Amino acid sequence: MAPRTTKPAPDKLKTPTDLKSNALTSVADALNRVLADSYALYLKTKNFHWHVSGPHFRDYHLMFDEQAAEILAVTDLIAERVRKTGNVTLRSIGDIARRQTLADNDAAFVSPQDMLEELRADNLALVEGFRAVKQAAEDAGDNATSGIVDDWTDQAEQRAWFLFETGRTA
């Protein structure tokens, strides 16, 4: 089945804002990029949650599930921020695939240590994306986005820290 390409009239989704539209387009683009990466990271984290094995199974299984839930919770906030600025957000899995910068992992088996390292690196890449959002927001005078992205950055940094510490060997 071919994807639908019907586009609504621009004024039907235009949310009023006092911010300049050109600057907000760069903020929305940056937000949509981290939103796509968040979905990619969510699915990868759930994949590793479902497929982890070994002596630390329970600990990793639970940690991956907690982290996936945290990532998923942020996706709605990111998308709603895009809409509040008068822009449109992701519409499909294909849209996510076109925008994501994080690599998928379709391997049949990934060692638990490699899972920890890959998720840590991806969370740190997401931090970089959030910093790009913050810069775009500050350049646009978008105080709300600039402020809220700090919490998302902190959450991703904490996930990366937990993954790093969990993967350390004595």
N, C-alpha and C positions, 0 to 999 in steps of 0.2 A: 504494500500500500504506500503510495507516494505521500510525503508530508504535505500538510496544508500550508499554503503560503499566503493566505488571505491576510492582508494587513488592515487593521482598523484605521479609520481616519485619525490623523495625528492629534486632533483636538479632543478626541474621546478619552484618551488616556493622559492628557496633559494635566498634571497636578500643579496648582498655582504655587509659585515660589518667588521670592524677591531676589534670589541669586541669579547671576548672569548665566544664560544657557550655555555659552561656549565653555566656560570654566566648569560648569556642572557636567558637561559631556565627558570631560576627562576624569572627573570624580566617578561618574557612573561606569565608565569603562574600567577603571581600576577596581571598583567594587564588584563589577560583574566578573572580572578576572579572578579575584580572590573567592568569589562565590563559586565559580566553576572549580577552582582548586579545592575549596572546602568540600564540595560534593565528591570530588575524586579521592580526597583524603579520607572522607567518611567511609566510602565504599571499600577502600583499601584496608582501613582499620577494621571494618567488619569482616572482610575477607580473612585477615590475619586472626581475628577473634574466632572465626569458624574453623580455621585450619591449623591453629597452633597445636603443638604436641610436645611431649618431653617432660622432664622432671619438674618443671615450673609451670606446668599446664594451667593449674587453677589460678595462680597469681596473674599470669599473662592474659589468660582468657578474660578474667574479670577486669583487669586494667584496660585492655583493648576495648571492652564493651563500654566502660565508663568514659573513655576518651571519645569513642564514636558518638555516644549520646551528647557529649559536650559540643562536639563539632557540628552535629546535626542541629542542635539548638541555636547555634549562631547563624546558620544559613537563613533562617526566616528573618532574623534581625538585619542581615546584610541586604536581602532582597527588599525588605520594607524600606530600608534607608534609600535604596535606589529609587523606589517609587515616590518617596516623600520629596525627592529632589526634582520630580517631574519627568523622570526618565523611565525606561522600560528595562526589565530584567530578563533573566534566562527563561526560556520557554520549553526546552526539551533536552533530552539526553544528547542529541546531536549538537545543540547549542553549547552544552557543557563541554563536549569533546573538542569543539572548535576553539574554545577559549582557555581550556585548562593548560597549565604549564607543568604540572606534576605528571610524571610518568606513571602509567598503570603497571600493575604487576600481575600477569596472568600465569605465572609459573605454577606447575602442578605441585611443587613442594618448595617451601622456603623455610630455612632453619629458623628457630626462634631468635637466635642472635642476629641473623640478617633482618628479621622482621623488626626488631628493636632499632637497629641502625637505620633501616630505610624509613621507618616512621619518624624517627628523630630528625633525619635530614629533611623530610617533607614538611614537618612542623616548622623547622627553621626557615625553609623556603617560604612557607606561608607567612611567617613573621616578616620577611622581606617584602612580601606583597602588601601586608598591612601597613608597613612603613611607607610604601609608595602611595597607598590610599591616603594616609595622613598628610603626606606632602602635597598631593593633589588637592585635598580638602583645604589645607591652609592656603595654598595658592589661590583657591577659589573663594576664600572667605567663608567657607562652610564650617562654622564652629561646631555644629552638632555632630557632623561626621568625624571631624578631627578629634572630638572628645570621646565619642563612643568607640572608636577604633582602638583606643588605648586598652580597654578591657579585653578586646579580642586578641590583641598582641600579647598581653599578659597571660591569657589562657594558653595560647600556642607555645609561648616560652616555657610555661609550667609543664605542659605535656612533653616537650623536648627534654626538659630537665629530668622528669620522671623516667623517660625512656633511656636517657643516658645513664642515670644512676642504677636503674634496673639491669642494664647490660654490662655493668662493670664487673670485672673478675677480680677476685682477691689476690 
